[in-house]
């Protein structure tokens, strides 16, 4: 049975691109996962190439047992979202993923680099609603059949193929051509 995205993308999601884009790529990701770290520049390149034809959505899927900093990283990104900086925090975490291996959590430093209100950012990280949002994303991934990260969905259908740049691009273009 093919796995479908549940729930479908909504205003609760973090979205880059046009709402009406013919292609929708959803990633369930873990900020500390090395595979997600490798997927990050691939997605960026594909976004640049496909432009207005692609809408990209990121949902949190922290595999906390394997990656203890993944959940705090997801909460930090959600805290940054409250200041309109979700994507900036998403990018800076992936671009500095190696810093998640230390015992020092780098999120306040990232927030400073992004020019966020640090007091608000730190207070928001403690808000249980943000942890609930991360948990809701995770639960939606489980319900959608995500069994590892990165987990991708193209136009609501789970994509189980290779996600190297040429293969993923080819699959997206194939779906786009089908209309």
C-alpha positions as CSV (number, residue, x, y, z in Angstrom):
1,X,0.0,0.0,0.0
2,X,1.3,3.4,-0.9
3,X,1.9,5.7,2.0
4,X,0.1,9.1,1.9
5,X,1.0,12.3,3.7
6,X,-1.2,12.8,6.7
7,X,-2.2,15.5,7.4
8,X,-1.8,17.3,4.1
9,X,0.2,20.5,4.0
10,X,-1.5,23.4,5.7
11,X,-0.8,26.9,7.2
12,X,0.7,25.1,10.2
13,X,3.6,24.0,8.1
14,X,6.9,25.8,7.2
15,X,6.7,26.3,3.4
16,X,9.1,27.8,0.9
17,X,7.8,28.5,-2.6
18,X,4.4,29.4,-4.1
19,X,1.3,27.9,-2.5
20,X,0.0,26.9,-5.8
21,X,3.2,25.3,-7.2
22,X,2.5,22.1,-9.2
23,X,5.1,20.2,-7.2
24,X,5.1,19.8,-3.4
25,X,8.1,18.2,-1.8
26,X,7.8,17.5,1.9
27,X,10.8,16.5,4.0
28,X,10.5,14.9,7.4
29,X,14.0,15.7,8.8
30,X,16.2,15.5,11.8
31,X,18.6,18.3,12.3
32,X,21.4,16.1,13.7
33,X,21.0,13.3,11.1
34,X,24.0,13.0,8.8
35,X,21.8,11.9,5.9
36,X,19.6,15.0,6.4
37,X,22.7,17.1,6.4
38,X,23.7,15.6,3.1
39,X,20.2,16.1,1.7
40,X,20.2,19.8,2.7
41,X,22.3,21.2,-0.2
42,X,20.6,18.8,-2.6
43,X,17.2,20.3,-1.8
44,X,18.6,23.8,-2.0
45,X,20.0,23.1,-5.5
46,X,16.7,21.5,-6.6
47,X,14.7,24.5,-5.2
48,X,16.9,26.9,-7.2
49,X,16.6,24.9,-10.4
50,X,12.9,24.2,-10.2
51,X,11.9,27.7,-9.0
52,X,8.2,28.5,-9.0
53,X,7.3,24.9,-9.9
54,X,8.4,23.6,-6.5
55,X,6.9,24.2,-3.0
56,X,9.2,22.8,-0.2
57,X,7.9,21.9,3.2
58,X,9.9,20.9,6.2
59,X,8.5,18.9,9.1
60,X,10.4,17.9,12.2
61,X,11.2,14.2,12.7
62,X,13.8,14.1,15.5
63,X,15.2,10.7,16.1
64,X,16.0,11.6,19.7
65,X,17.5,8.3,20.8
66,X,20.1,8.4,18.1
67,X,20.4,12.1,17.9
68,X,20.0,13.8,21.3
69,X,20.3,17.3,20.0
70,X,17.7,16.8,17.2
71,X,14.7,17.7,19.4
72,X,16.3,20.8,21.0
73,X,17.3,21.9,17.4
74,X,13.7,21.5,16.2
75,X,12.4,23.5,19.1
76,X,15.0,26.2,18.4
77,X,13.8,26.4,14.8
78,X,10.2,26.7,16.0
79,X,11.3,29.4,18.4
80,X,13.0,31.3,15.6
81,X,9.8,30.9,13.6
82,X,8.0,33.1,16.1
83,X,10.3,35.9,14.9
84,X,9.8,35.0,11.3
85,X,13.2,33.3,11.0
86,X,12.3,29.6,10.7
87,X,14.1,29.1,7.4
88,X,17.1,31.1,8.5
89,X,17.5,29.0,11.7
90,X,16.8,25.8,9.7
91,X,19.7,26.7,7.3
92,X,22.2,27.8,9.9
93,X,21.6,24.6,11.9
94,X,22.2,22.4,8.9
95,X,25.2,24.5,7.8
96,X,26.8,24.1,11.2
97,X,25.5,20.5,11.9
98,X,28.9,19.4,13.3
99,X,28.4,21.8,16.3
100,X,25.5,19.7,17.5
101,X,27.9,17.0,18.5
102,X,29.3,19.0,21.4
103,X,27.6,19.3,24.8
104,X,27.2,23.0,24.2
105,X,23.9,23.7,22.4
106,X,24.7,26.4,19.8
107,X,21.2,27.7,19.3
108,X,21.4,31.0,21.2
109,X,24.6,31.8,19.3
110,X,22.8,31.0,16.0
111,X,19.9,33.3,17.1
112,X,22.4,36.1,17.8
113,X,24.0,35.7,14.4
114,X,20.5,35.9,12.9
115,X,19.7,39.1,14.8
116,X,16.9,37.6,16.8
117,X,15.6,39.0,20.1
118,X,17.6,36.7,22.4
119,X,15.4,37.0,25.5
120,X,12.3,36.2,23.4
121,X,14.1,33.3,21.7
122,X,15.2,31.8,24.9
123,X,11.8,32.2,26.5
124,X,10.1,30.7,23.5
125,X,12.3,27.7,23.6
126,X,10.8,26.9,27.0
127,X,7.2,27.2,25.7
128,X,5.7,23.7,25.8
129,X,3.6,24.6,22.7
130,X,6.8,24.4,20.6
131,X,7.7,21.0,21.9
132,X,4.1,20.0,21.2
133,X,4.5,21.3,17.6
134,X,7.6,19.1,17.1
135,X,5.8,16.1,18.6
136,X,2.8,16.7,16.3
137,X,5.2,16.8,13.2
138,X,6.8,13.6,14.4
139,X,3.4,11.9,14.9
140,X,2.2,13.0,11.5
141,X,5.4,11.4,10.1
142,X,4.7,8.1,11.8
143,X,1.0,8.2,10.6
144,X,2.3,8.9,7.1
145,X,4.7,5.9,7.1
146,X,8.0,7.7,7.7
147,X,10.5,5.1,8.9
148,X,13.8,7.1,8.7
149,X,15.2,10.4,7.9
150,X,15.1,12.1,5.5
151,X,11.6,11.0,4.6
152,X,10.2,12.6,1.5
153,X,6.7,13.0,0.0
154,X,6.1,14.2,-3.5
155,X,2.6,15.6,-4.0
156,X,1.4,13.7,-1.0
157,X,2.9,10.3,-1.9
158,X,5.8,8.8,0.0
159,X,8.9,8.7,-2.1
160,X,11.0,5.7,-1.5
161,X,13.6,6.1,-4.2
162,X,17.2,7.4,-4.0
163,X,17.5,11.0,-3.0
164,X,20.8,11.8,-4.6
165,X,20.4,15.0,-6.6
166,X,20.0,13.6,-10.1
167,X,17.6,10.8,-9.1
168,X,15.4,13.1,-7.0
169,X,15.4,15.9,-9.6
170,X,14.5,13.3,-12.3
171,X,11.6,12.0,-10.2
172,X,10.3,15.5,-9.5
173,X,10.4,16.3,-13.2
174,X,8.6,13.1,-14.0
175,X,5.8,14.0,-11.6
176,X,5.7,17.5,-13.0
177,X,5.4,16.2,-16.6
178,X,2.5,14.0,-15.6
179,X,0.7,17.1,-14.4
